[in-house]
Amino acid sequence: MDSFTGFGVCLGDIYAARQRIAAIVRRTPLFESSALAGAQGGPVYLKAENLQETGSFKVRGAANRVLSLSAEERARGILAVSTGNHGRAVAFVARMLGIPATICVSKEAAPYKVAAMRELGAEILLHGDSYDEAAEYAVRLQQERGLTMIEPFDDPLVIAGQGTIGLELLEDLPGLRLAVVPLSGGGLIGGIALALKSADPSFRVVGVSQDRAPVMYHSLRAGHPVHLPEEPTLADALVGGLGVENHYTFPLVRQYVDDVVLVSETEIAAAMAFALEKQHLVVEGGGAVALAALLAGKVSTSGEKTAVVLSGGNVEVGKLVKVWQNS
Ligand SMILES: *Cc1c(COP(=O)(O)O)cnc(C)c1O
């Protein structure tokens, strides 16, 4: 499988990740959606990572990375930059393993998510008006304090951890042909695409981003990572750039992701309402973009067996109810 090893991660790393993180993460359920199947003319399954430990898939990659640290690195402590879900995942794993964790968040981060990280005992540092500013601050802090940075997506161990979702899909859905996956930095879709396409290169993998500052979408078009100013969106978990120097996820996504489509705020809201009403699932904006693309007719399944990843469910109930009332 030489063609699947050029990005710092291979299928074997994803299997190794699964063993390493098994005691910390959940194998999440898959729900067949009859409501979606009718509209798509074929079976559609929802992979419920909103029901994952910590409320998003991010704990898979974070656990794989943190469990691979040396004893000395663990003793010095770890650091993460986050819009919320990655920080919560890192704080959760750190608490389980008794490792001191520091999380840098921008002043734009959802207060609900910041509170969850604080409850897990992490030191929270609010700094900067954007994710990128919080990230710059974290790099300084990392050098001053000798902490190990746990990257949210651009790290082979993180990508391998997220790829364990791909293994679960392969095992639980024989005959699967298409996966539709939320996309920001590309760790989630990169890992899933690697797992699926190692098994069968004819799998289709489609990424979905919010239409407000979709950095990977524009980077793919430009042929290199670009920078965009952040914009407020219901999909707050998808906000942020590809990092100053992207090593892994940009080439991985460019190679293995067949298409990237964008969804509007109205379409994201409709998907959150659909998940709540028709599936009785609480899904946050960023977690609902792939579902939104299907509901809006922006991804054609051609009637083939399709999996839609619901990547997270961390949304304040009051906010979800407002979205539902306005939809
Ligand atoms: C982080 C996140 C994503 C995007 O994952 P990437 O690996 O950055 O592409 C999607 N959905 C949710 C809920 C997230 O927290």
The ligand as an SDF file (V2000), in Angstrom:
LIG
                    3D

 15 15  0  0  0  0  0  0  0  0999 V2000
  -12.8750   20.1780   14.8940 C   0  0  0  0  0  0  0  0  0  0  0  0
  -14.2250   19.8730   14.3930 C   0  0  0  0  0  0  0  0  0  0  0  0
  -14.4710   19.6310   13.0290 C   0  0  0  0  0  0  0  0  0  0  0  0
  -13.4160   19.7350   11.9610 C   0  0  0  0  0  0  0  0  0  0  0  0
  -12.3510   18.8390   12.1080 O   0  0  0  0  0  0  0  0  0  0  0  0
  -10.9920   19.0760   11.3030 P   0  0  0  0  0  0  0  0  0  0  0  0
  -10.1350   17.9380   11.6590 O   0  0  0  0  0  0  0  0  0  0  0  0
  -10.4290   20.3970   11.7880 O   0  0  0  0  0  0  0  0  0  0  0  0
  -11.3480   19.1750    9.8720 O   0  0  0  0  0  0  0  0  0  0  0  0
  -15.7570   19.2890   12.6520 C   0  0  0  0  0  0  0  0  0  0  0  0
  -16.7540   19.2240   13.5450 N   0  0  0  0  0  0  0  0  0  0  0  0
  -16.5720   19.4640   14.8540 C   0  0  0  0  0  0  0  0  0  0  0  0
  -17.7390   19.3750   15.7790 C   0  0  0  0  0  0  0  0  0  0  0  0
  -15.2990   19.7930   15.3360 C   0  0  0  0  0  0  0  0  0  0  0  0
  -15.1200   20.0240   16.6420 O   0  0  0  0  0  0  0  0  0  0  0  0
  1  2  1  0
  2  3  1  0
  2 14  2  0
  3  4  1  0
  3 10  2  0
  4  5  1  0
  5  6  1  0
  6  7  2  0
  6  8  1  0
  6  9  1  0
 10 11  1  0
 11 12  2  0
 12 13  1  0
 12 14  1  0
 14 15  1  0
M  END
$$$$
